Amino acid sequence: MTLPYRHLTQLLDSRFESLSPELQRAARWVREHPAELGLQSMRQSAQAAGVSPATMTRLARALGLDGFEAMRRPSMAAFAQSVARGTNGQNEPESVIAADATLDRMRVAQSANLASAHGRNSGPDLRAAAQSILKARQVLFLGLRASFGIAYHLHYSCDWLRPDTRLASDAAGAWMDQVLALTSSDLLVAVSQAPYTRQTVEAVQAARQQNVPVLALTDSPLSPLGRVAQQALLFDAASPSFFHSMTGAQALAEALMACVAEQGGNPVVTRLTERQQRLQSAQAYWEKQAPPRAERVLFPSKSPEPI
């Protein structure tokens, strides 16, 4: 019987700390590359992970599985199911069938990513993260490459809810100075997913060395961010496309900001009111203008008789 893919990831996460450094390297690769695991041979997977083929076998057995094939089958089955969902069986041109199959695989993947924002994070975890954001002296949001949009959205939303929020962004490359200026009273909120941006990982490591609290939004508790951060919220990023999906990260960011708004109390309500009033006064948002009223006729159509 093939192990469900979700159970495989749970095994990897729960047993990671008990593995040797070599097995941890292999486990991290398996956790972050499900498609490659399902499609490649053991030798190819081992080479991609930077370990020996024997290490892949030892990892499978450390997880309680019979061998590499038992570890690979869940990924193969998940991939086959996604392809099957995209086959419509109709006599249509191959290009149309391929397009429909791609869209259907994307729909399935995006739905799962959306659900992961709630399925992988408990209510207490989200509320605790929201409290960290509300209590910090200042909050710095960091996300680079594909994660920049998520970090920007977090900063934009949070700035509506509390003062002293910043986005780690500088065209000249001086954003790292903002990270190094943080103290133990502040909070760094970092976003990254596999493949993890080196600068983001180094920034989080530097912050933790200075005892700066870190809240990570990432795709695995085994990620370089998840293993270092004091708090970690998780999302799925699977996609049949070349690019990883950001749907799960976006959903998680919105859920987190909703928790901040709900727990912020009167200070949040006051700040929201003031912000809305300022934007309304500045006419920041376009509004449809009412059509001009017809001018009132000042004189009758027929001139009066001269006296």
Secondary structure, 3 states (H helix, E strand, C coil): CCCCHHHHHHHHHHHHHHCCHHHHHHHHHHHHCHHHHHHCCHHHHHHHHCCCHHHHHHHHHHCCCCCHHHHHHHHHHHHHHHHHHCCCCCCCCHHHHHHHHHHHHHHHHHHHHHHHHHHCCCHHHHHHHHHHHHHCCCEEEEECHHHHHHHHHHHHHHHHHCCCEEECCCCCCCHHHHHHCCCCCCEEEEEECCCCCHHHHHHHHHHHHCCCCEEEEECCCCCCCCCCCCEEEECCCCCCCCCCCCHHHHHHHHHHHHHHHHHCHHHHHHHHHHHHHHHHHCCCCCCCCCCCCCCCCCCCCCCCCCC
